[in-house]
Amino acid sequence: MPSPRVIEVSSASALDRGKQYGAEAADLIAAAIAYYRASFARQAGLSWPEALAHSAPWQLLIERDFPEILEEMAGVAEGAGVDLAEVVALNCRGEIAYDNWFAQPGARPEVDGCTSFSLTDGAAGDGHVYAGQNWDWRHAIRDTVVVLKVVQPPKPTLVMQLEAGQIGRHGANSRGLALNANGLGGRIDDSIGVPQTVIRRAVLDSDTIADALKTLTWTKAHIPSNALLTHRDGFSIDVETTPAGHGWVYPEDGLLVHGNHYEAIDPPEADRRLMSPDSLVRVPRARRGLRKAAGAEKSVDVRTAIHTAMSDHLGRPDSVCTHPDERVPELDQWSTTLSSCVDLTTGDYYLAPGSPCEHPYELVPFNLYR
């Protein structure tokens, strides 16, 4: 598959940044809207106008608590020639998908993928600090993924991998902070909380890891999610966040891996069903493979060990390296959207487009620190 489109935007104005982004990704944003128009209809029984109406309370919440992020969304909409409500809906696609009351008879239960990792304190033999993940999501959205560099003085510069039209998901910033995230699924209650794309963008906008943790734990989210934070000074922490509370895990021997099941806290009473049972396989398999990075002295060999670990196929198609399951409808099929590996010591950012078993890590033309 082709590499994701690489886009750089630069301005102190959120509106201007959004306009640049929207103009550069207009065709991909249109494709993303077309996909979710069909997906929401199948999975949630919502027409596109109904999905936009359902997103309205989130827009008001973002405007109240994160006005600059909403301003950037407005710029994206203007640059792409679409309505702001449509950009908001793209940024709330997970929240809409996990609002259980919309589930249609016969629809596949919503699941999630993603296997995130962090290597600190000698877990990589070259002494560097690494963070990354296999990002698993709907197979049909692969061609809408962009790599976005955001220069936004005085805030940190960001490099993120996103679905076109979204303003936050996974990435790292020029202060040496990386965020990798995994869904935990389900809903705790019917209250409205902040969408994950907005929380993750606000985390990546942080100057320090302490600020990032405040944003992550003080913001009431709409759905549970997992966040793995890694700092170039050799610190990492995994935080399981829910609207009802949080739990956290620290690395063992410098290695930290998380998937889509709770490890730090008991699942909320509202949803004790395992969303992604394959997570119970993926996490230990990734840990096993990533331990080999400790024996690699050269950075290229560390990346090879990481790439091999993230290409594991035990349980295929629902493996660390996920492939489409031909037994389910095409709109519902999942795969690894891309695999990321960020060297926080050097600032080099590597991506394997699509399944890592089929594609090597490629150096993104953006260094976090230059």
Disulfide bonds with the S-S distance in Angstrom:
none
